[in-house]
Amino acid sequence: MAATCDICGKGPAFGNNVSHAHNKTKRKWNPNLQAVRAIHQGKVKKIRACSRCIRSGSVVKVA
C-alpha cells in the first residue's frame, strides 16, 4: 500500500543522508499516517490520514 494521505495526497519526500565526511546516501521521509474511522465522502470509512489533516480538522473522526 502506498504511503499517501487519503485527504491531502501527501506522500514520501526523498533526499540524502549526509555524513560528516559529506558522503551521500539516499533516504526517504514518510508522512505520519494514522488509521482513523472518519466521515469521508459522506460515508463512515477507515482511512489513512496524515497527522496534519487530523490536527487541522480536515478529518471528522467517528467513535
C-alpha positions, 0 to 999 in steps of 0.5 A: 500500500502506498504511503499517501494521505487519503485527504491531502495526497501527501506522500514520501519526500526523498533526499540524502543522508549526509555524513560528516565526511559529506558522503551521500546516501539516499533516504526517504521521509514518510508522512505520519499516517494514522488509521482513523474511522472518519466521515469521508465522502459522506460515508463512515470509512477507515482511512489513512490520514496524515497527522496534519489533516487530523490536527487541522480538522480536515478529518471528522473522526467517528467513535 
